[in-house]
Amino acid sequence: MVVATVALVLRAAHAPDTPTAAVTPYPHDLAQVSFTVAGDVIPHEAVRNAAAAAGEGTSGWTALFSGVADLFHAADFGFVNLETPVAPQHDHGTRAFLFDAPLALPEALKASGVKIVSFANNHAMDQGWVGFAETRQHLRELGLIFAGTSDGASDAFQPVFTEAHGIRVGWLGITRWLNGNRNPDDPAAPHVNLYAYPGEVGAATGPTAEQIFAAIKAARAQCDLLVVSMHWGVEYATTPRAEDVALAHAMLDAGASVIVGHHPHVLQPVETYRTQDGRNTVIFYSLGNFLSNQSRGYVDGLMPDATGDPRDALIAQFSAVRRDYGPAGVKVELGHVGILPVWGENNRNLIAAGRAKTPVIRPVLIDREIPRLQKELDALDADGSDPAAFPAEKKKKYVELTTQLKLLTDRRALILNRTGDEYLAAPPKLPVKP
């Protein structure tokens, strides 16, 4: 009995300590909401023809976005700048710089994972005030969230909101021009958020800079994180104006966390900015054209690099993250930021040379397309034979592949030279088709 008692005491003395609960380090993420954003969607006539060639109605337009739609579907919210009215009932005609789009275009955007668009841009009034109002009605009926407009003058510069995973993100859209047009005189008619710098046309009747910053502060008070969509800058300028840089910093200091820029139709730098209150923010000064017919005749190696700039673009990603800082509290702040280089594929030159019949215009992910082309080229030259000795058809394919690879490699380098590669992200792999 004594021996048994001693043994029991010894076992107790050598028993392992009682496990303690693991301590979660601070800060740690509680929730996040993700966004994928792109630039200008412009329904040039050639783009409309490419959509028609790809299929009827919505399916044809959806085909144009098929190579990048997975990025938008993977995000909680996708965004583009809708650089056109959608007003078939009030179409006054289209020409080089006067746009209108069929309802199939916004339907295709929605089917491709886009949930929010900006309609604050210089083409918003291309089909007049009635066309502007009709577009808003179509977007509302489709269930697309649209930023940058209001039901009337009294509620101008009010944000729209996206919400997921308990995080509320506000979107405020602003344009700097309306192509010589203006908002209606009737204060009860729909308006677009228009801001002119002092001394510009419209500055006398539009909001002041102080009113813009006040609107941003008010918008930020209604959400966890604020995004400002800005239609600004100089067309085809590869750097932002000094005035726009100052405006961007002031808007971020006023409470915004992300600025998504468009209008120049070419890429501009990406800037990280730390606000006066210590927040990390980001400015995409211009994401470039997402879908357009610009620079359709560009030939890599024969033309100046700048000729191809309107076909360079970015798809950008960012997230709003709710973080627990322990004793310092819980905050919602800008999380992951990523950029993916994009090239606007356009086979106009092949059609002109008689080497293609069906028009193709679409955005492609460069870092997804290069490996695909390289794999195809490797398979073509699997036996290691001299390409100069290839049969005619095989040689033709070899030339096409190497030419396209060089084009995309060159444009990728140009894109990252302008935007930097600090936020470069790898494209997700496409699911394998059964």
Legacy VTK file of the C-alpha trace (Angstrom):
# vtk DataFile Version 3.0
C-alpha trace
ASCII
DATASET POLYDATA
POINTS 434 float
0.000 0.000 0.000
2.882 2.291 0.873
4.656 1.368 -2.362
1.556 2.099 -4.379
1.202 5.495 -2.736
4.824 6.393 -3.459
4.412 5.346 -7.100
1.343 7.528 -7.415
3.241 10.518 -6.009
6.130 9.944 -8.407
3.794 9.762 -11.400
2.154 13.021 -10.340
5.536 14.704 -9.933
6.516 13.769 -13.487
3.138 14.479 -15.113
3.329 17.031 -17.944
2.126 20.552 -17.248
-1.464 21.313 -18.122
-1.567 22.719 -21.695
-2.225 26.446 -21.836
-4.335 28.142 -24.482
-2.332 29.502 -27.413
-2.027 33.275 -27.394
-3.051 34.929 -30.675
-0.457 37.531 -31.635
-1.473 41.084 -32.443
-2.329 42.385 -34.902
-4.366 39.671 -36.559
-6.985 39.794 -39.281
-10.622 39.303 -38.414
-12.187 39.710 -41.864
-11.442 41.112 -45.292
-13.254 42.124 -48.478
-11.437 42.005 -51.829
-11.646 44.196 -54.926
-10.476 43.859 -58.529
-10.444 47.088 -60.551
-9.715 48.019 -64.164
-9.809 51.125 -66.357
-11.802 52.460 -69.289
-14.369 50.393 -71.171
-14.992 52.159 -74.506
-17.442 50.785 -77.113
-15.649 51.922 -80.252
-17.275 50.657 -83.441
-14.521 48.079 -83.927
-15.115 46.825 -80.380
-18.818 46.464 -81.131
-17.925 44.519 -84.285
-15.624 42.226 -82.301
-18.429 41.560 -79.822
-20.851 40.810 -82.661
-18.336 38.425 -84.230
-17.899 36.612 -80.904
-21.604 35.911 -80.411
-25.058 37.380 -80.226
-26.000 40.006 -77.652
-24.625 39.610 -74.167
-22.686 36.431 -74.997
-20.617 38.253 -77.621
-19.614 40.995 -75.215
-18.975 38.478 -72.444
-16.537 36.672 -74.747
-14.391 39.802 -74.896
-13.820 39.621 -71.116
-13.462 35.842 -70.920
-9.683 35.863 -70.489
-9.806 38.011 -67.352
-13.281 37.397 -65.927
-11.974 34.904 -63.374
-10.143 37.743 -61.590
-13.380 39.656 -61.140
-15.346 36.585 -60.119
-12.690 35.728 -57.514
-13.047 39.132 -55.843
-15.927 40.200 -53.661
-16.392 43.218 -55.913
-15.167 44.029 -59.425
-15.000 47.595 -60.783
-14.461 49.324 -64.154
-14.978 52.798 -65.565
-17.979 52.693 -67.918
-16.838 55.241 -70.506
-20.148 55.413 -72.351
-23.852 55.976 -71.970
-26.142 52.982 -72.388
-29.110 54.748 -73.938
-30.647 52.918 -76.910
-33.949 54.764 -76.457
-32.270 58.165 -76.767
-29.403 57.366 -79.123
-28.531 60.506 -81.091
-25.946 58.630 -83.078
-22.315 57.715 -82.468
-19.131 58.905 -84.093
-15.440 59.107 -83.267
-15.850 60.840 -79.904
-19.561 60.362 -79.208
-20.406 57.033 -77.586
-23.374 54.851 -76.819
-23.515 51.154 -75.974
-26.106 48.423 -76.154
-27.578 47.024 -72.974
-25.581 43.874 -73.696
-22.367 45.622 -72.591
-23.287 46.237 -68.925
-25.016 42.849 -68.906
-21.707 41.290 -69.980
-19.783 43.233 -67.353
-22.090 41.870 -64.683
-21.812 38.339 -66.085
-18.005 38.742 -65.982
-17.936 39.538 -62.262
-18.113 43.337 -62.326
-20.471 44.605 -59.626
-19.712 48.328 -59.556
-18.919 50.897 -62.254
-18.123 54.579 -62.352
-20.322 56.675 -64.602
-18.576 59.937 -63.701
-16.534 60.575 -66.848
-16.361 62.992 -69.762
-18.630 60.825 -71.945
-21.485 60.553 -69.445
-23.577 63.132 -71.325
-22.762 61.944 -74.872
-26.435 61.118 -75.469
-27.722 64.203 -73.674
-29.334 64.553 -70.292
-32.088 62.100 -71.214
-29.522 59.511 -72.304
-27.662 60.064 -69.043
-30.850 59.435 -67.084
-31.684 56.377 -69.198
-28.251 54.879 -68.521
-28.712 55.254 -64.782
-32.063 53.500 -65.036
-30.588 50.564 -66.968
-27.743 50.163 -64.476
-30.221 50.248 -61.617
-32.416 47.605 -63.280
-29.399 45.376 -63.879
-28.354 45.612 -60.257
-24.994 47.176 -61.070
-23.828 49.610 -58.428
-22.777 52.874 -60.068
-20.719 55.661 -58.536
-20.334 59.285 -59.536
-23.900 60.432 -60.174
-26.869 61.584 -58.138
-30.640 61.833 -58.421
-30.382 65.613 -58.174
-28.149 68.525 -57.238
-29.039 68.321 -53.564
-27.505 64.865 -53.091
-24.442 65.273 -55.324
-21.127 63.810 -54.165
-22.831 61.169 -52.059
-21.048 57.806 -51.935
-22.437 54.430 -52.872
-21.591 51.442 -50.736
-20.494 47.845 -51.041
-20.669 45.565 -48.037
-19.387 42.052 -47.415
-18.012 40.101 -44.454
-19.131 42.869 -42.133
-16.974 45.520 -43.849
-18.625 48.532 -45.476
-16.679 50.239 -48.279
-17.764 53.550 -49.788
-17.211 54.613 -53.408
-17.177 58.239 -54.500
-16.899 58.942 -58.245
-15.738 62.280 -59.674
-15.007 63.540 -63.184
-13.056 66.625 -64.164
-14.784 67.107 -67.560
-18.028 66.564 -69.443
-16.827 67.113 -73.041
-18.241 70.617 -73.225
-21.518 69.563 -71.647
-22.818 70.484 -68.235
-25.244 69.287 -65.630
-28.944 70.102 -66.135
-30.284 73.425 -64.899
-33.099 71.559 -63.162
-31.769 70.736 -59.682
-34.186 67.799 -59.498
-32.708 66.131 -62.614
-29.895 63.555 -62.366
-26.417 65.065 -62.041
-22.854 63.831 -62.492
-20.179 64.631 -59.923
-18.121 67.271 -61.740
-15.166 69.107 -60.213
-13.284 71.886 -62.027
-10.093 73.476 -60.776
-10.190 77.209 -60.032
-10.155 79.156 -63.293
-11.536 76.272 -65.373
-14.917 76.219 -67.083
-17.518 75.231 -64.518
-15.468 76.216 -61.490
-17.754 79.140 -60.678
-20.831 76.937 -60.308
-19.206 73.708 -59.169
-17.876 72.650 -55.784
-14.698 74.114 -54.354
-11.750 72.000 -53.260
-12.828 72.501 -49.662
-16.287 71.175 -50.498
-14.729 68.120 -52.185
-12.663 67.386 -49.087
-15.727 67.903 -46.886
-17.645 65.423 -49.044
-14.840 62.888 -48.624
-14.840 63.339 -44.858
-18.614 62.936 -44.756
-18.441 59.834 -46.961
-15.706 58.300 -44.824
-17.864 58.791 -41.728
-20.449 56.462 -43.282
-18.153 53.520 -44.026
-15.118 51.578 -42.880
-12.933 52.425 -45.888
-13.403 54.869 -48.786
-12.411 54.530 -52.466
-12.434 57.553 -54.784
-12.768 56.958 -58.533
-11.184 59.898 -60.378
-11.618 60.699 -64.074
-8.756 63.149 -64.473
-5.347 63.833 -66.001
-4.116 64.610 -69.497
-4.915 62.203 -72.297
-1.889 60.124 -73.375
0.342 61.669 -70.691
2.327 58.977 -68.912
2.756 60.968 -65.701
0.124 62.712 -63.574
-0.109 66.485 -63.419
1.357 68.152 -60.337
-2.107 69.526 -59.526
-3.570 66.031 -59.615
-0.848 64.644 -57.358
-1.583 67.389 -54.824
-5.321 66.728 -55.109
-4.803 63.000 -54.611
-2.763 63.514 -51.455
-5.335 65.950 -50.084
-8.209 63.531 -50.776
-6.353 60.755 -48.983
-5.583 63.025 -46.054
-9.295 63.880 -45.947
-10.197 60.224 -45.404
-9.952 58.182 -48.629
-7.737 55.085 -48.708
-7.640 54.212 -52.431
-7.806 56.383 -55.557
-8.634 54.607 -58.805
-7.730 56.855 -61.749
-8.739 56.764 -65.393
-9.102 58.989 -68.500
-5.513 59.380 -69.838
-5.965 56.109 -71.830
-2.403 55.153 -70.962
-0.804 53.840 -67.804
0.538 56.147 -65.147
2.520 55.319 -61.984
1.213 53.637 -58.859
2.027 55.563 -55.675
1.987 54.535 -52.033
1.093 57.445 -49.781
1.132 57.638 -45.983
-1.473 60.068 -44.759
-1.075 62.681 -42.069
-3.006 60.461 -39.667
-0.676 57.518 -40.352
-2.742 55.417 -42.787
-1.179 53.513 -45.679
-2.993 54.382 -48.912
-2.500 53.819 -52.640
-3.063 55.857 -55.806
-3.559 54.231 -59.196
-3.177 57.426 -61.212
-4.377 55.769 -64.431
-5.102 52.102 -65.095
-5.197 52.614 -68.870
-7.765 51.284 -71.331
-9.425 48.039 -70.292
-11.325 47.573 -73.561
-10.923 49.847 -76.586
-9.838 50.063 -80.221
-7.048 52.554 -79.624
-3.560 51.982 -81.045
-4.979 49.208 -83.221
-2.167 49.431 -85.803
0.779 49.169 -83.416
3.658 46.914 -84.529
6.298 46.044 -81.943
9.819 46.805 -83.144
8.719 48.923 -86.114
6.906 51.727 -84.321
7.950 53.840 -81.341
7.075 52.191 -78.043
4.754 55.062 -77.146
2.523 54.192 -80.092
1.423 51.096 -78.225
0.798 52.809 -74.878
-3.029 52.911 -75.223
-3.034 49.106 -75.298
-1.064 48.747 -72.050
-3.187 48.416 -68.925
-3.339 47.146 -65.382
-5.844 45.120 -63.484
-5.347 46.116 -59.864
-6.355 44.344 -56.680
-6.710 45.545 -53.126
-8.554 44.567 -49.970
-10.115 46.194 -46.951
-9.077 44.305 -43.821
-10.516 44.423 -40.328
-7.574 43.966 -37.944
-7.475 43.438 -34.215
-4.642 45.383 -32.612
-5.431 44.171 -29.105
-5.224 47.013 -26.606
-5.040 49.499 -29.517
-8.459 48.414 -30.744
-9.909 47.123 -34.023
-9.372 48.995 -37.292
-10.366 48.589 -40.935
-7.477 49.479 -43.214
-6.039 48.887 -46.661
-4.711 45.347 -46.980
-3.252 43.462 -49.920
-2.461 45.489 -53.065
-1.577 43.813 -56.357
-1.171 44.693 -60.024
-1.363 42.474 -63.105
-0.044 43.710 -66.479
-2.595 43.601 -69.294
-2.285 43.941 -73.064
-5.166 44.933 -75.314
-5.145 42.238 -77.984
-6.323 43.549 -81.366
-5.875 41.602 -84.611
-6.562 44.520 -86.946
-3.139 44.142 -88.610
-3.759 40.454 -89.281
-7.101 41.260 -90.871
-5.534 43.990 -93.005
-2.885 41.512 -94.171
-5.505 38.881 -95.008
-4.236 36.503 -92.306
-7.427 36.703 -90.226
-11.077 37.308 -90.980
-12.789 37.558 -87.593
-12.043 40.685 -85.518
-10.685 40.028 -82.032
-10.372 42.767 -79.417
-9.946 41.758 -75.790
-7.793 42.293 -72.698
-5.294 39.517 -71.951
-3.218 38.916 -68.843
0.378 39.152 -69.999
1.770 36.899 -67.266
-0.769 34.242 -68.141
-0.370 34.573 -71.910
3.436 34.418 -72.040
3.664 30.926 -70.442
0.855 29.692 -72.696
2.619 30.900 -75.823
5.966 29.544 -74.622
4.425 26.125 -73.997
2.964 26.136 -77.500
6.325 27.179 -78.954
8.156 24.448 -77.021
5.736 21.850 -78.341
6.288 23.106 -81.876
10.041 22.728 -81.506
9.980 19.611 -79.295
12.498 17.699 -81.419
15.034 20.536 -81.327
15.187 20.878 -85.089
16.292 24.068 -86.823
13.261 26.392 -87.298
14.746 27.472 -90.628
14.109 23.954 -91.892
10.480 23.829 -90.749
7.799 23.202 -93.386
5.996 26.350 -94.532
2.966 26.075 -92.248
5.052 25.140 -89.216
7.461 27.990 -89.934
4.541 30.410 -90.211
3.267 29.291 -86.805
6.771 29.584 -85.336
7.080 33.168 -86.566
3.653 34.076 -85.183
4.460 32.643 -81.751
7.911 34.206 -81.444
6.585 37.571 -82.651
3.765 37.535 -80.102
6.114 36.439 -77.317
8.497 39.283 -78.065
5.620 41.768 -78.167
4.255 40.734 -74.774
7.717 40.540 -73.201
8.549 44.038 -74.456
5.229 45.550 -73.345
5.483 43.896 -69.930
8.861 45.526 -69.365
7.479 48.908 -70.429
4.478 48.574 -68.111
6.522 47.687 -65.048
9.093 50.364 -65.821
6.277 52.899 -65.524
4.285 51.483 -62.634
6.990 49.744 -60.641
6.891 46.072 -59.701
6.469 46.423 -55.942
2.880 45.188 -56.166
3.286 42.733 -59.044
0.974 39.751 -58.525
0.918 36.369 -60.224
-2.271 35.569 -62.129
-4.289 32.677 -60.737
-4.299 29.481 -62.719
-7.371 28.831 -64.784
-9.334 25.706 -63.848
-8.577 22.719 -66.062
-11.431 22.008 -68.422
-12.728 18.435 -68.251
LINES 1 435
434 0 1 2 3 4 5 6 7 8 9 10 11 12 13 14 15 16 17 18 19 20 21 22 23 24 25 26 27 28 29 30 31 32 33 34 35 36 37 38 39 40 41 42 43 44 45 46 47 48 49 50 51 52 53 54 55 56 57 58 59 60 61 62 63 64 65 66 67 68 69 70 71 72 73 74 75 76 77 78 79 80 81 82 83 84 85 86 87 88 89 90 91 92 93 94 95 96 97 98 99 100 101 102 103 104 105 106 107 108 109 110 111 112 113 114 115 116 117 118 119 120 121 122 123 124 125 126 127 128 129 130 131 132 133 134 135 136 137 138 139 140 141 142 143 144 145 146 147 148 149 150 151 152 153 154 155 156 157 158 159 160 161 162 163 164 165 166 167 168 169 170 171 172 173 174 175 176 177 178 179 180 181 182 183 184 185 186 187 188 189 190 191 192 193 194 195 196 197 198 199 200 201 202 203 204 205 206 207 208 209 210 211 212 213 214 215 216 217 218 219 220 221 222 223 224 225 226 227 228 229 230 231 232 233 234 235 236 237 238 239 240 241 242 243 244 245 246 247 248 249 250 251 252 253 254 255 256 257 258 259 260 261 262 263 264 265 266 267 268 269 270 271 272 273 274 275 276 277 278 279 280 281 282 283 284 285 286 287 288 289 290 291 292 293 294 295 296 297 298 299 300 301 302 303 304 305 306 307 308 309 310 311 312 313 314 315 316 317 318 319 320 321 322 323 324 325 326 327 328 329 330 331 332 333 334 335 336 337 338 339 340 341 342 343 344 345 346 347 348 349 350 351 352 353 354 355 356 357 358 359 360 361 362 363 364 365 366 367 368 369 370 371 372 373 374 375 376 377 378 379 380 381 382 383 384 385 386 387 388 389 390 391 392 393 394 395 396 397 398 399 400 401 402 403 404 405 406 407 408 409 410 411 412 413 414 415 416 417 418 419 420 421 422 423 424 425 426 427 428 429 430 431 432 433
